Amino acid sequence: MLSPPRKAYSSSRGLKIFVAVICLAIVGLEGWRDWTERERECLRIAGEMQNLAKSLAQHAEDTFNLADVILVDVVDRLEYRGTSPHEMAAMAEFFSERIQTLQALKTLTVYGEDGSLLGSSLPGHSRVNVKDTAFFRHHAASPDRKWFFGPIIPDPLGSDWVLTMSRRIEKRDGSFGGIVQVSIPPRYFANFFGRIDLGSHGAVVMFSTTDGRILSRYPYFERALGIRTSTSEWLAGTPSGSRSYVSPIDGVSRLAGYQRNHVYPIVVVSAVSQQEALRNWTLEFQIRSLRVAILVGIIGLLGWRLARELLRREQAEAELAVLAATDGLTGLANRRTFDRQLEIEWLRAARDGTPLSLLLIDVDQFKSYNDLYGHQQGDECLRRVASVIAEGAGRPGDFVARYGGEEIVVLLPDTDGEGAAQVAEMIRAGVQALTLRHEANPPSHTLTISIGSVTQSPAAKGSHTRPSSLIDMADKALYRAKQDGRNRVSVASAA
């Protein structure tokens, strides 16, 4: 069916675009400002978290330094006095006094060269052996006299998790004579971290840079200790910095600052909940967004109402244009539109040197059909035939129009005679396939059509044919098809 070009709704579309641009500009500018303020607020919070992480990392370093001072002192005493049972009994009170006054340290323990317990600040243990622990294996295999910061492990003298620092004891001949080890409870750091107000969903985490395991955490979760985490995001780049992350422990999105210690293999991360940290910004953002939404809504509503009125007027004009170019019964182009299109295609074919074909189609015995079945059935018959013809001429450039009465014309640009004949035969067969009963159309007694086909090349030398001549030739071919028995295609001879 014909869909004539409709007038572009330039006024209404232009107004809509203008209103949309204005609204988008307002939203964009406000959004950019809000996003900039959000980024600025995030940077401020991240800076605070970074400074806090530095302070907490320094506190952890001070704690480990204190533990190491005690280790050095005890190693010196034991290497000078020895580790005999008598000497260990004499130092028991010294061990106890050293540890009981320090909340950061849980136990101070001495192990022999075979890993067995020689003495401890926590009495009541005698059958303890640590030869399978990481810190014992390290000192037994390495002559290094430096401290060793071991992984978080269950306390050899209890069931709680502890951090361990240890030093090697050497005999007078330089051989391995045992170790001195200090246990530091992770809860100590958690309690210290808990003194800082980070909101209801804030967190401070200390983990090892050696194996990525969590050493301590606030809020304190026993099940979180020793869990291996991805440390690459905290170890890449500078020793300190800030970033956002989602906690693998509780799934909370946080803004964090971190600090890697330059002495001990730890990283301290201090973080606040992103939602809580941006609460004030979010409230202001919601208020501003409501104001902007109201403003944009008013502008959009007024603009759209005006555009709608313009659209209604332009649609009415377009509908009138369509009605002027369309046959009301079949929905095909009307005679006036066809004449204009024929001129256009004729000139195009002449310019491009391509053939132009035309099919003139007539419903066989249509007057008898109307007389036999009534005009309403006749109108329905024409509509169905028009639909079949429109489907048969389905290329984008093909043009179908109602020429008059029961005659329908098909314009086939850039189509030679053979191609036109094929299209015509397909249309004829399509109408016959409808099997519409037509008692006044023997011998088939079904509805059929006859088609006259003509093909011309306007650019051919010596051709004096005009566009109107195509109709005349097609009409003569159609007459021959009728004379030859109807329900057939007749091709006009070249002029």
Disulfide bonds with the S-S distance in Angstrom:
none
